[in-house]
């Protein structure tokens, strides 16, 4: 993937986020979009070697529009400042967890899991943690998981959490959720409102083809956690 060219274009968009400039540079957008999609195809081909559930997923199924929906946003900039792809066996809008690739100047990252769940599913996930605590801890306190996704445990706005170098759980409750024991030894996990694990990478991480191996290591490290939660979430979809 030509990450350098992609990020150069995105920086230009950030400085000239208007339709007139974009139309003048539409050909360059099409080139960098194709480069990103080539990288997504590489990722799909590697992920399927350890997650057969995504075998049917194609590039068009997991990439997003570059045009922003500004209807309900005070920011009326028409274009995004990043490229993203969410590789999910049940579609980008599914509740179950998947794999995410994000290219943005000075904020490139890889993520695994899900970022939003309704209360009833969260309750079921929390019950599953408590019923199978040893299995859950094996997923989220393994050496490999903590290498890539160790978080501070602090509550903060999700935008601030997303800006951290790595972490687990974009949003957290201040206290233990109602109906669960406050004195449970691992109560911090009950406070999670999502099961998103992310790891920031450099502006050169995706350059060339060598990133695929490290991506696999990162995704494999978080896959047990995601599988644990998907086993619950899939009952609702």
trRosetta pair geometry for C-beta under 8 A, 3 or more apart (Angstrom, degrees):
i j d omega theta_ij theta_ji phi_ij phi_ji
1 6 7.3 -14 163 -14 101 139
1 35 5.8 109 -155 164 71 89
1 36 6.9 56 -148 -105 120 37
1 38 6.3 168 -97 86 76 97
1 39 3.5 19 -80 -75 132 120
1 42 7.3 -125 -43 25 100 141
1 206 4.8 -35 76 155 131 102
1 207 7.0 -111 81 -114 76 21
1 208 7.3 -16 44 50 56 14
1 209 7.6 123 0 -83 65 52
1 211 7.5 -41 31 33 114 133
2 5 4.2 8 137 26 117 116
2 6 6.3 138 98 -21 72 89
2 32 7.5 -108 83 -121 107 72
2 35 4.7 -67 40 -152 96 145
2 207 7.4 26 -141 -132 30 68
3 6 5.5 -58 -146 39 35 113
3 7 6.0 26 161 -14 71 108
3 103 6.8 -146 -136 -136 89 128
3 108 7.7 9 -155 -97 128 157
3 203 7.1 161 143 169 121 56
3 204 6.5 148 86 -134 138 33
3 205 7.2 147 -107 61 171 56
3 206 4.1 130 -74 79 130 94
3 207 4.4 -93 32 -70 115 66
4 7 6.3 -59 -145 40 24 103
4 8 6.3 29 154 -23 61 108
4 204 7.5 18 -68 -110 88 74
4 207 6.1 43 -28 -106 90 114
5 8 5.6 -52 -146 33 31 115
5 9 6.6 30 155 -17 63 104
5 31 7.5 -70 148 122 134 112
5 32 5.9 -154 125 -100 95 98
5 35 6.5 103 79 2 119 174
6 9 6.0 -60 -157 35 29 108
6 10 6.4 25 151 -17 66 109
6 32 4.6 139 -107 -162 66 110
6 35 5.8 -141 -64 91 107 128
6 36 5.9 108 -118 -63 139 96
6 83 6.7 -66 -173 9 126 136
6 103 5.8 -6 130 150 137 148
7 10 5.4 -52 -143 39 38 113
7 11 6.3 43 155 -23 67 100
7 103 6.9 -118 -73 172 83 103
7 104 8.0 87 -118 162 89 14
7 105 5.0 120 -162 -88 98 79
7 108 8.0 -63 -86 -56 122 119
7 203 5.9 67 -112 -159 173 101
8 11 5.9 -52 -152 32 30 111
8 12 6.7 30 150 -18 61 105
9 12 5.6 -56 -155 35 35 113
9 13 6.5 38 148 -21 67 102
9 25 7.6 170 -145 155 97 130
9 28 5.7 -177 -113 142 122 112
9 29 6.8 154 -179 -92 138 54
9 32 4.6 -121 24 -30 158 164
10 13 5.4 -47 -148 32 37 114
10 14 6.5 42 151 -22 65 101
10 32 7.9 -160 -38 152 80 155
10 81 5.7 96 -176 -174 98 63
10 82 6.6 52 -143 -90 140 37
10 83 7.5 -112 -79 -15 128 87
10 103 7.3 -168 -37 129 156 93
10 104 6.6 -149 163 -136 154 47
10 105 5.4 -173 100 -29 116 100
11 14 5.6 -50 -151 32 34 115
11 15 6.6 23 153 -10 64 107
11 105 5.1 88 -72 -70 88 155
12 15 5.9 -62 -150 43 33 105
12 16 6.0 -20 165 28 70 112
12 25 7.1 -134 125 -179 137 174
13 16 6.5 -84 -132 63 24 74
13 17 5.8 59 167 -88 69 77
13 22 7.2 47 -120 -93 92 96
13 79 5.5 -97 -169 106 123 134
13 80 7.9 20 136 88 147 43
13 81 6.0 -178 98 -112 113 66
14 17 6.5 0 -132 -47 21 109
14 81 4.9 56 -80 -125 96 123
14 105 7.0 -83 -14 29 148 137
16 21 3.9 -124 155 153 120 173
16 22 7.7 173 120 -50 98 66
17 21 7.8 -53 -59 57 6 130
17 22 8.0 30 -148 -50 39 111
17 77 4.2 -1 140 -153 140 110
17 78 6.7 170 167 40 85 69
17 79 5.5 -147 -146 48 89 95
17 81 7.6 -55 -87 -71 128 94
18 21 5.2 84 64 14 85 101
18 22 6.9 -159 91 -8 40 94
18 78 7.0 83 -133 20 29 115
19 22 5.6 -60 -142 40 32 112
19 23 6.1 34 161 -22 68 105
19 78 5.7 32 -62 33 85 163
20 23 6.1 -56 -151 32 26 108
20 24 6.8 23 153 -16 60 108
21 24 5.8 -62 -156 37 34 111
21 25 6.3 -1 157 7 70 113
22 25 6.1 -77 -145 54 30 90
22 26 6.6 66 151 -73 66 74
22 29 6.9 36 -164 -47 84 145
22 78 7.3 -105 -5 86 153 122
22 79 6.1 153 -90 -43 143 145
23 26 5.6 -5 -150 -40 36 113
25 28 4.8 -38 -180 37 88 117
25 29 6.2 100 122 -27 81 93
26 29 5.4 -52 -151 34 37 117
26 30 6.5 38 152 -21 67 102
27 30 5.7 -52 -152 33 34 112
27 31 6.6 36 149 -21 64 102
28 31 5.5 -50 -151 33 37 114
28 32 6.4 25 156 -10 69 105
29 32 6.2 -62 -145 43 29 100
29 33 5.9 33 156 -23 66 111
29 66 7.2 170 -168 105 121 173
30 33 5.6 -51 -139 37 28 115
30 34 6.4 31 157 -20 61 106
31 34 5.9 -60 -156 35 27 110
31 35 6.6 28 148 -20 63 105
32 35 5.2 -47 -148 33 40 116
32 36 6.4 42 152 -19 67 100
32 83 7.9 -150 139 -47 99 143
33 36 5.8 -52 -151 35 32 110
33 37 6.4 29 152 -16 64 108
33 66 7.1 -83 -97 -46 119 138
33 83 7.4 175 -116 -111 61 133
34 37 5.6 -55 -145 40 32 112
34 38 6.4 41 152 -26 64 101
35 38 5.6 -49 -153 28 32 115
35 39 6.9 32 149 -16 62 102
36 39 5.6 -56 -158 35 36 112
36 40 6.5 37 147 -20 68 103
36 63 7.6 113 120 -123 113 127
36 83 4.5 -77 -136 154 159 161
36 85 7.6 170 159 -35 103 119
36 103 6.5 -133 -117 28 114 145
37 40 5.3 -47 -145 34 39 115
37 41 6.5 45 152 -22 65 99
37 59 5.0 72 -162 -180 95 142
37 63 6.4 -33 -99 -64 90 153
38 41 5.7 -50 -153 32 32 114
38 42 6.7 36 148 -19 62 102
39 42 5.5 -50 -152 33 37 114
39 43 6.5 38 150 -20 66 102
39 101 7.4 -165 125 154 112 154
39 206 6.1 21 -139 -173 149 121
40 43 5.5 -51 -150 34 35 114
40 44 6.4 40 150 -22 66 102
40 59 5.0 110 101 -129 122 94
40 62 6.5 -179 -171 85 130 115
40 63 6.3 -82 -63 -67 174 104
40 85 4.6 173 -113 -102 124 172
40 87 7.8 172 -162 -66 94 109
40 101 6.6 -169 -100 55 80 146
41 44 5.6 -49 -148 32 34 113
41 45 6.5 33 155 -18 64 105
41 59 5.3 -36 -69 -68 83 121
42 45 5.9 -57 -151 36 30 111
42 46 6.6 21 155 -12 65 108
42 209 6.9 -141 -144 -136 155 88
42 212 5.8 -100 153 -90 113 122
43 46 6.0 -64 -151 40 31 104
43 47 5.9 27 158 -20 70 111
43 85 7.4 140 59 94 148 140
43 87 6.8 -143 122 -44 117 150
43 99 7.5 -165 163 121 123 133
43 101 6.0 -112 -75 -48 170 148
43 212 7.2 -156 -91 -121 55 85
43 215 6.4 -83 -119 142 95 156
44 47 6.0 -55 -137 37 27 107
44 48 6.3 30 164 -24 63 107
44 54 6.9 -132 -144 134 80 118
44 57 6.2 -145 -133 94 118 100
44 58 7.6 39 -137 -131 167 26
44 59 6.9 -111 -19 -70 145 69
44 62 7.8 168 -77 24 113 147
44 87 6.5 -174 -93 -123 79 134
45 48 6.4 -52 -148 28 24 111
45 49 7.7 33 150 -28 53 100
46 49 5.9 -50 -169 15 41 116
46 212 5.1 174 -59 -171 158 108
46 215 7.0 91 93 88 148 115
46 216 5.5 -104 158 -74 124 110
47 50 6.8 -82 -166 50 42 83
47 51 5.4 -31 164 44 84 111
47 54 5.8 -9 116 66 119 143
47 87 6.3 100 59 132 171 157
47 99 6.1 -142 -118 25 148 164
47 216 7.6 -163 -85 -106 54 78
47 219 6.5 -64 -112 132 96 165
48 51 6.5 -82 -114 71 30 65
48 52 6.3 63 -167 -110 72 42
48 54 5.8 -122 -88 80 78 89
48 55 5.2 98 -141 -94 121 65
49 216 7.9 -16 65 -127 117 129
50 216 7.1 113 9 -157 138 100
50 219 7.8 140 75 106 130 110
50 220 6.0 -29 135 -95 164 100
50 223 7.2 -107 131 -64 116 171
51 54 5.4 38 113 11 106 105
51 89 8.0 -124 153 -59 111 116
51 223 6.7 -145 -73 -132 118 133
52 55 5.4 -3 -172 -38 62 116
53 89 4.1 -38 144 -94 104 147
54 57 4.5 -33 -174 10 83 128
54 87 5.8 36 -147 165 149 103
54 88 7.5 -156 -106 154 108 6
54 89 5.1 -108 -82 -82 65 79
54 98 7.9 108 -90 -141 126 98
54 99 7.9 -37 -67 19 163 117
56 89 7.7 78 47 -149 97 72
57 61 5.0 -130 -156 75 75 141
57 62 6.1 46 176 -38 119 118
57 87 5.9 108 135 -154 160 82
57 88 7.4 143 -104 63 142 34
57 89 6.7 -102 -48 -107 119 43
58 61 5.0 103 56 -3 67 105
58 62 7.8 -175 88 3 39 90
59 62 6.6 -85 -156 45 31 92
59 63 6.1 16 165 -18 74 116
59 85 7.7 -51 -153 -133 68 135
60 63 6.6 -56 -127 33 29 103
61 91 6.9 -105 -174 -118 100 60
61 92 7.2 179 159 -32 64 94
62 85 4.7 57 129 -173 101 88
62 86 5.4 -150 -161 70 86 46
62 87 4.7 8 -129 -86 155 56
62 88 6.9 149 -110 16 100 70
62 92 6.2 150 -126 -74 48 101
63 83 7.6 -25 -148 -173 100 92
63 84 7.6 143 -146 91 56 50
63 85 5.0 -32 -90 -103 63 90
64 80 7.8 48 108 -12 120 165
64 83 7.8 169 52 -160 93 52
64 84 5.3 14 17 70 128 93
64 85 7.3 -151 -5 -88 82 43
64 86 7.5 57 -46 4 104 98
64 92 7.3 145 -80 -152 85 158
66 79 5.9 -1 149 -149 91 90
66 80 5.5 -126 -162 32 56 104
66 83 7.4 -27 -99 -99 96 76
67 78 6.3 -33 -147 167 81 81
67 79 6.3 -53 -110 -103 47 61
67 80 7.6 -86 -43 -12 4 89
68 73 7.3 -62 157 42 120 154
68 75 7.8 -57 151 108 158 100
68 77 6.3 58 28 93 153 74
68 78 6.0 -178 39 -177 97 26
68 79 6.2 -173 -9 -109 98 6
68 80 5.6 141 -64 -59 92 71
69 72 7.6 9 131 27 98 83
69 73 7.4 116 103 -5 64 119
70 73 5.1 -90 -145 53 54 107
70 75 7.0 -114 -129 97 97 59
70 76 4.8 79 -170 -131 143 56
70 77 7.4 173 -93 55 126 40
70 78 6.8 -64 -28 -101 136 51
73 76 7.1 166 94 -72 92 46
80 83 7.7 131 101 -73 127 39
81 104 6.0 68 117 -141 84 100
81 105 7.2 -67 162 22 105 97
82 102 6.0 0 174 -170 134 84
82 103 6.0 162 -162 84 79 51
82 104 3.6 -34 -99 -80 111 101
82 107 7.5 -66 -92 85 130 106
83 102 7.6 164 86 -152 52 41
83 103 4.7 2 54 55 94 106
83 104 7.8 -175 27 -62 54 65
84 100 6.7 -12 -168 -168 100 96
84 101 6.8 161 -153 85 51 57
84 102 5.0 0 -107 -106 90 73
84 103 7.5 -162 -72 27 49 65
85 100 7.1 164 85 -150 50 50
85 101 4.7 1 54 52 97 102
86 92 4.8 102 74 -129 121 86
86 98 5.5 84 173 93 84 134
86 99 7.4 157 -158 80 48 44
86 100 5.1 -11 -105 -101 74 83
87 98 5.3 -173 86 173 50 112
87 99 4.3 -14 58 62 107 96
87 100 7.4 -163 19 -73 73 35
87 101 7.6 45 -13 -5 106 99
88 91 6.0 -32 91 74 113 20
88 92 6.0 145 32 -90 124 33
88 94 5.2 -172 149 43 137 120
88 96 6.7 142 -163 85 109 90
88 97 7.6 -155 -119 131 100 26
88 98 3.1 -81 -85 -72 81 149
88 99 7.6 -177 -65 26 58 59
89 94 7.7 -47 69 40 60 168
89 96 7.2 -37 51 94 95 138
89 98 7.1 -171 1 -101 63 102
90 94 3.7 98 93 -94 106 155
90 96 5.6 82 28 37 130 123
90 237 6.3 46 177 145 164 148
91 94 4.9 124 62 -32 75 98
92 98 8.0 -92 -116 43 45 162
94 98 7.3 97 66 -34 113 121
94 237 6.3 45 -154 -141 96 156
95 114 6.4 38 171 -149 51 154
95 116 7.7 -96 -131 91 75 73
95 117 6.2 87 -166 -112 107 76
95 118 7.9 -52 -123 5 137 88
95 121 6.7 -82 170 -155 145 178
95 233 5.3 -154 114 -171 105 120
95 236 6.7 -32 66 88 153 116
95 237 5.8 -164 38 -67 108 123
96 114 6.6 -148 152 -65 18 133
96 229 7.9 154 -146 114 65 90
96 230 4.7 57 -153 -125 106 95
96 233 4.7 158 -95 106 70 131
96 234 5.9 37 -88 -71 129 75
96 237 6.3 -87 -30 8 103 156
97 112 6.7 50 169 165 119 66
97 113 4.4 -53 -135 -150 126 33
97 114 4.3 -108 -87 -33 71 87
97 195 6.5 -65 -80 90 131 109
97 226 4.1 -135 100 -149 146 100
97 229 5.9 75 -18 82 128 120
97 230 5.5 -103 32 -63 94 101
97 233 7.3 128 -12 31 77 156
98 112 7.7 -127 111 -146 29 56
98 113 7.9 -48 41 61 36 10
98 114 7.4 73 12 -79 68 75
98 226 7.8 143 -52 -160 13 140
99 110 7.7 -19 -172 -170 87 92
99 111 7.6 155 -161 86 44 53
99 112 5.6 -13 -107 -105 65 77
99 219 5.5 7 -120 -126 126 124
100 110 6.9 150 84 -163 65 46
100 111 4.1 -9 59 62 115 97
100 112 7.2 -158 20 -70 81 32
100 198 7.8 -36 70 -105 120 97
101 110 6.2 -10 -105 -110 60 74
101 215 7.8 1 -99 -136 110 132
102 107 7.4 -50 130 126 117 81
102 108 6.3 171 100 -151 74 48
102 109 4.9 2 60 56 117 77
102 110 7.4 -168 24 -78 83 30
102 111 7.0 34 -7 1 119 107
103 108 5.3 3 -122 -115 50 99
103 206 6.5 -57 -96 18 115 158
104 107 4.3 -26 90 74 113 94
104 108 6.1 178 43 -73 59 54
105 203 6.8 23 -144 -113 55 118
106 203 6.5 -16 -74 -66 44 115
107 163 7.2 -56 -123 -122 120 68
107 200 6.9 -70 -150 -132 51 112
108 200 6.9 106 80 -163 53 69
108 201 5.0 -60 106 71 102 85
108 202 6.9 -7 56 91 122 18
108 203 6.3 146 -1 -94 126 43
108 205 6.0 -169 108 36 139 123
108 206 6.8 -130 -170 -10 149 114
109 198 5.4 27 163 -178 134 106
109 199 6.2 165 -157 84 89 39
109 200 4.6 -52 -93 -104 101 50
109 201 6.0 152 -105 11 38 79
110 198 7.0 168 90 -150 43 64
110 199 5.5 -11 61 60 87 90
110 201 6.4 47 -8 -19 93 123
110 215 6.1 180 -104 -130 154 82
110 218 5.2 81 96 114 144 150
110 219 7.1 -92 166 -61 130 83
111 196 5.9 -2 -177 -173 122 94
111 197 6.5 161 -156 84 68 47
111 198 3.9 -21 -100 -99 98 87
111 199 7.4 170 -82 18 53 60
112 196 7.7 154 79 -154 38 51
112 197 5.1 -15 61 61 87 99
112 198 7.8 176 20 -78 57 48
112 218 7.6 -180 -25 139 121 85
112 219 5.8 144 -79 -131 129 64
112 222 3.7 138 71 100 146 140
112 223 6.9 -88 -169 -68 148 51
112 225 7.5 106 114 69 117 109
112 226 5.5 -93 159 -52 103 133
113 194 7.2 113 133 154 119 88
113 195 4.4 -134 -167 116 127 75
113 196 4.5 -171 84 -104 120 36
113 197 5.2 105 -13 9 131 77
113 222 6.6 -86 -41 164 96 127
113 225 6.7 -31 -87 111 111 111
113 226 5.2 -137 -91 -94 61 94
113 229 7.1 50 -143 46 89 149
114 117 6.3 79 113 -54 130 98
114 194 6.1 -130 104 -163 68 92
114 195 5.7 38 46 57 78 85
114 196 6.4 -104 84 -67 24 79
114 226 7.9 123 -16 -133 80 89
114 229 7.1 -140 18 122 113 141
114 233 7.3 115 -6 -92 158 166
115 170 5.9 15 -140 20 93 142
115 194 4.8 18 -150 -161 35 151
115 196 4.6 30 -87 -58 76 137
116 194 6.1 -26 -66 -98 29 118
117 121 4.6 -113 179 87 109 118
117 122 5.0 138 103 -60 117 84
117 125 7.1 29 135 -7 167 142
117 193 7.4 -169 47 170 89 60
117 194 6.4 154 4 -107 94 64
117 195 7.8 31 -19 4 134 92
117 233 7.1 -101 -120 -107 122 114
118 121 5.3 84 62 14 76 102
118 122 7.0 -141 100 -7 35 93
119 122 5.5 -56 -145 37 33 114
119 123 6.3 38 156 -24 67 103
120 123 5.7 -49 -152 30 32 115
120 124 6.8 31 150 -16 62 103
120 236 7.8 143 102 -112 107 143
121 124 5.5 -51 -151 36 38 112
121 125 6.3 40 150 -20 67 103
121 232 7.1 131 -167 131 82 104
121 233 5.9 51 -167 -112 128 75
121 236 5.5 -77 -94 -5 113 165
122 125 5.6 -54 -148 36 33 113
122 126 6.3 33 154 -19 66 105
122 177 7.7 174 131 -94 118 167
122 193 6.6 -23 -119 -142 145 54
123 126 5.8 -54 -148 36 30 111
123 127 6.4 32 152 -19 63 105
123 177 7.6 -145 -97 132 75 149
123 179 7.5 9 -134 81 112 142
124 127 5.6 -52 -148 36 33 113
124 128 6.4 36 152 -22 64 104
124 232 5.1 165 126 -176 108 120
124 235 7.6 -123 162 62 158 129
124 236 7.8 166 37 -43 156 123
125 128 5.6 -53 -151 33 32 113
125 129 6.7 40 149 -23 64 100
125 195 7.3 -133 -174 -39 152 132
125 229 5.7 15 -130 -133 120 88
125 232 5.1 159 -89 90 67 158
125 233 7.3 15 -73 -56 110 83
126 129 5.5 -45 -153 28 36 116
126 130 6.7 27 153 -12 65 105
126 177 6.7 -94 -92 47 171 140
126 180 6.2 -73 156 -85 136 144
126 189 7.9 156 -124 121 76 85
126 190 5.1 69 -140 -131 116 81
127 130 5.9 -60 -151 40 33 106
127 131 6.1 27 154 -17 68 111
128 131 5.7 -58 -140 41 31 108
128 132 6.1 -20 173 28 68 107
128 136 7.6 133 123 -71 80 122
128 228 7.3 159 132 167 128 89
128 229 7.9 150 78 -108 145 50
128 231 7.6 155 -155 86 154 102
128 232 5.1 -113 -29 -72 155 135
129 132 7.1 -89 -141 60 16 71
129 133 6.5 52 162 -97 61 62
129 136 4.8 67 -136 -93 71 167
129 186 7.4 -134 160 102 118 128
129 189 5.7 -172 -162 122 155 130
129 190 7.0 -161 77 -78 148 74
130 133 6.3 5 -143 -63 29 97
130 180 7.5 -161 -53 -141 145 106
130 184 7.0 -69 -110 -137 108 150
130 190 7.9 34 -54 -83 105 113
132 135 4.3 -23 159 37 107 120
132 136 5.9 120 103 -26 80 92
132 228 7.9 -156 94 -151 130 111
133 136 5.6 -59 -147 38 32 112
133 137 6.2 27 160 -16 69 107
133 186 6.7 154 -147 22 111 145
134 137 6.0 -55 -145 38 29 108
134 138 6.4 35 152 -25 62 105
135 138 5.6 -53 -153 30 31 117
135 139 6.8 32 149 -20 62 104
135 228 6.8 161 133 -116 104 122
136 139 5.7 -58 -159 31 35 112
136 140 6.4 -10 162 12 71 110
136 186 7.9 139 101 130 127 161
136 189 7.2 103 153 172 134 166
136 228 6.2 126 -106 -174 69 156
137 140 6.4 -74 -134 54 31 84
137 141 4.8 -16 -175 22 75 123
137 186 7.1 -118 -79 -99 106 154
138 141 7.2 -46 -88 53 13 84
138 142 6.3 40 176 -60 50 100
138 224 7.2 -84 114 150 86 147
139 142 6.9 -56 -171 -12 12 110
139 145 6.9 88 153 -63 48 157
139 224 4.2 -151 -124 120 89 105
139 225 4.3 138 158 -78 116 64
139 227 8.0 -149 -121 55 132 88
139 228 5.2 -68 -64 -22 168 143
140 145 5.6 -140 -144 140 32 158
140 168 6.9 125 -152 -177 111 164
140 189 7.2 127 76 -106 162 126
140 225 5.3 82 -73 -98 84 120
141 145 6.9 -29 -27 69 6 127
141 146 6.5 28 -150 -48 42 118
142 145 4.6 90 56 7 87 103
142 146 6.9 -170 82 -2 43 88
142 221 7.4 -158 87 -159 119 80
142 224 7.5 69 -4 51 143 144
143 146 6.2 -66 -148 44 26 104
143 147 6.3 39 153 -35 63 106
144 147 5.5 -47 -150 21 31 120
144 148 7.1 2 163 3 61 105
144 217 7.6 -129 -157 178 115 84
144 220 7.5 -47 156 104 147 88
144 221 4.0 -143 143 -123 103 101
145 148 6.8 -82 -162 47 29 90
145 149 5.6 -49 177 45 70 114
145 197 7.4 -70 -159 -147 91 156
145 221 5.1 167 -83 165 49 94
145 222 6.3 109 -122 -87 88 59
145 224 7.7 -85 -67 54 125 109
145 225 6.7 104 -123 -32 136 125
146 149 6.9 -83 -108 62 23 68
146 150 4.6 49 -163 -70 71 101
147 150 7.5 87 -22 -21 6 104
147 221 6.8 -103 55 -140 103 154
148 166 6.2 -156 164 -147 48 142
148 197 7.4 71 109 158 100 114
148 199 4.6 -51 -177 -75 92 146
148 217 8.0 163 -59 123 140 88
148 218 5.2 152 -138 -131 157 83
148 221 5.2 114 23 87 134 155
148 222 7.1 -95 86 -44 130 102
149 166 5.6 -136 -116 170 32 109
149 167 6.6 -12 -168 107 66 11
149 168 4.8 72 158 -60 108 102
149 197 4.0 -12 -132 -165 146 110
149 198 7.1 109 -120 42 91 28
149 199 6.2 -85 -76 -59 67 98
149 221 7.2 172 -4 119 111 119
149 222 6.2 91 -34 -85 150 112
150 166 6.3 56 51 105 60 120
150 167 7.6 -43 101 -106 33 40
150 168 7.5 -36 -129 -5 12 108
151 164 7.4 78 -133 110 80 153
151 166 7.1 -126 -79 118 62 71
151 167 3.6 70 -104 -147 101 75
151 168 4.5 -127 -17 32 125 72
151 169 6.3 -116 26 40 175 91
152 164 7.2 -125 -8 -138 113 155
152 167 7.0 -35 7 -113 75 110
153 172 8.0 89 -172 -93 46 172
153 188 5.6 -40 -141 -150 110 137
155 172 4.7 -123 -102 76 85 109
155 173 7.6 -80 -104 99 132 17
155 174 5.9 -41 -33 -96 173 59
155 191 7.8 -89 -77 156 107 132
156 160 4.3 -87 148 83 123 127
156 161 5.3 154 77 -54 103 84
157 160 4.9 88 63 7 82 102
157 161 7.1 -153 95 -6 41 88
158 161 5.3 -53 -145 39 40 115
158 162 6.0 45 155 -25 70 105
158 170 4.4 42 -138 159 99 106
158 171 5.1 -36 -75 -64 106 92
159 162 5.7 -51 -146 34 29 114
159 163 6.7 29 152 -20 60 107
160 163 5.7 -58 -154 34 34 112
160 164 7.3 50 146 -38 61 91
161 164 5.7 -39 -165 4 41 116
161 167 5.9 -121 -175 90 90 163
161 169 7.6 -87 -167 105 149 58
161 170 4.9 153 97 -148 139 59
161 171 7.3 -150 18 -63 156 46
162 170 6.2 22 -62 -131 84 112
162 198 7.2 19 -134 60 61 165
164 167 4.9 60 85 -31 133 126
164 200 7.7 -157 111 -20 42 123
165 199 7.6 6 151 -153 66 55
165 200 4.8 -99 -149 34 51 121
166 198 6.4 -163 -141 98 53 61
166 199 4.6 10 -111 -111 105 66
166 200 6.4 -121 -60 12 65 78
167 170 7.5 108 104 -85 124 51
167 197 7.4 -153 102 -142 43 51
167 198 6.1 4 53 53 74 87
168 192 7.7 -43 136 -110 83 136
168 195 7.7 -8 -174 -156 88 53
168 196 7.4 175 -150 89 45 47
168 197 4.7 -5 -107 -104 84 82
168 198 8.0 175 -81 19 43 61
169 172 5.5 57 148 -67 126 98
169 191 7.9 66 -176 98 154 81
169 192 4.1 -104 -117 -124 127 103
169 193 7.3 102 -161 36 94 58
169 194 6.2 146 -138 68 56 72
169 195 7.0 -17 -85 -106 71 35
169 196 6.8 132 -91 51 18 72
170 193 7.9 -75 72 71 72 91
170 194 5.4 -6 36 58 93 134
170 196 5.0 9 -20 56 104 131
170 198 7.9 50 -71 -1 96 126
171 192 7.8 103 84 -163 56 53
171 193 4.2 -44 98 57 101 122
171 194 5.7 72 39 6 90 106
172 191 4.7 38 -168 135 95 104
172 192 5.8 -40 -106 -100 80 42
172 193 6.3 -164 -93 0 24 91
173 176 7.3 101 100 -118 132 4
173 177 5.8 147 1 -67 170 77
173 191 4.4 -130 52 -154 88 78
173 192 8.0 -61 8 -3 84 10
173 193 6.4 120 -38 -52 78 102
174 191 7.7 -145 55 -148 10 122
175 182 7.3 -21 177 -120 98 110
175 191 7.3 -157 118 -108 13 111
176 180 5.4 -132 171 84 106 102
176 181 7.3 -80 180 101 155 27
176 182 4.4 -159 20 -105 152 70
176 184 7.6 128 -124 28 136 103
176 187 5.2 -57 -92 -165 109 120
176 190 5.7 23 -141 100 79 130
176 191 6.6 -81 -98 -72 41 87
177 180 5.2 55 70 16 82 122
177 190 5.9 -128 17 157 99 100
177 191 7.1 174 -29 -101 84 45
180 184 6.8 -51 160 -4 97 138
180 187 7.6 145 127 -131 117 88
180 190 5.2 -170 132 -166 160 148
181 184 4.5 110 86 -42 102 94
181 187 7.6 -114 98 -93 68 107
182 187 6.4 38 -163 -120 39 150
183 187 7.5 -136 155 -52 3 132
184 187 4.7 129 69 -69 88 82
184 190 6.7 81 65 -17 139 140
186 189 5.1 1 149 15 100 115
186 190 7.5 117 111 -17 73 90
187 190 5.2 -52 -159 32 53 116
187 191 6.7 57 146 -27 74 99
188 191 5.8 -52 -157 26 36 115
188 192 7.8 53 147 -36 60 89
189 192 5.9 -29 -166 -1 45 116
192 195 6.4 73 144 -79 139 64
195 225 6.6 -165 176 152 116 107
195 226 7.2 156 126 -100 120 58
195 229 5.0 -177 58 -63 168 166
197 222 4.5 -166 71 -125 143 137
197 225 6.5 80 -22 77 140 151
199 218 5.7 -127 44 -145 144 130
201 205 3.7 9 153 -47 122 167
201 206 7.5 100 110 -35 138 81
201 211 7.9 78 175 -142 157 122
202 205 4.8 136 54 -41 72 90
204 207 4.9 -31 -168 -2 68 129
205 211 5.5 87 154 -114 73 126
205 214 7.6 -108 -165 83 101 141
206 211 5.0 -45 -114 -10 43 168
207 210 8.0 0 87 40 67 97
207 211 7.4 116 43 -35 43 118
208 211 7.3 137 77 -10 75 89
209 212 6.2 -13 174 -9 70 115
210 213 6.8 -40 -179 21 59 105
210 214 7.8 41 138 -1 74 105
211 214 5.7 -66 -159 46 53 105
211 215 5.7 57 146 -27 82 106
212 215 5.6 -55 -147 36 30 115
212 216 6.5 34 155 -23 64 103
213 216 5.8 -53 -155 31 31 113
213 217 6.8 31 150 -18 64 102
214 217 5.5 -49 -150 33 39 113
214 218 6.5 37 152 -18 67 103
215 218 5.8 -58 -150 38 32 109
215 219 6.1 24 158 -13 68 110
216 219 5.9 -59 -142 42 29 105
216 220 5.9 30 160 -20 66 110
217 220 5.9 -56 -143 38 25 111
217 221 6.4 32 156 -28 61 106
218 221 5.8 -55 -154 26 29 114
218 222 7.0 3 158 0 62 107
219 222 6.4 -71 -153 46 33 95
219 223 6.2 52 151 -50 69 100
220 223 5.5 -37 -142 5 33 122
222 225 5.3 -53 -168 40 64 115
222 226 6.0 63 138 -22 84 106
223 226 5.5 -58 -144 41 36 112
223 227 6.0 38 158 -23 71 105
224 227 5.6 -53 -142 37 30 112
224 228 6.3 39 155 -26 63 102
225 228 5.7 -52 -154 28 30 115
225 229 6.7 17 155 -7 64 106
226 229 6.1 -62 -152 43 32 103
226 230 5.9 31 154 -20 69 112
227 230 5.6 -54 -136 40 30 111
227 231 6.4 42 159 -31 62 99
228 231 6.2 -55 -163 20 25 113
228 232 7.8 11 145 -5 56 102
229 232 5.9 -60 -163 38 43 106
229 233 5.9 33 149 -15 77 113
230 233 5.3 -57 -130 46 39 108
230 234 5.5 48 167 -32 72 104
231 234 6.4 -38 -135 25 19 113
232 235 6.3 -54 -175 16 38 112
232 236 8.0 16 143 -6 64 105
233 236 6.0 -67 -168 36 47 107
233 237 6.6 23 148 -9 78 114
234 237 5.8 -68 -140 43 41 102
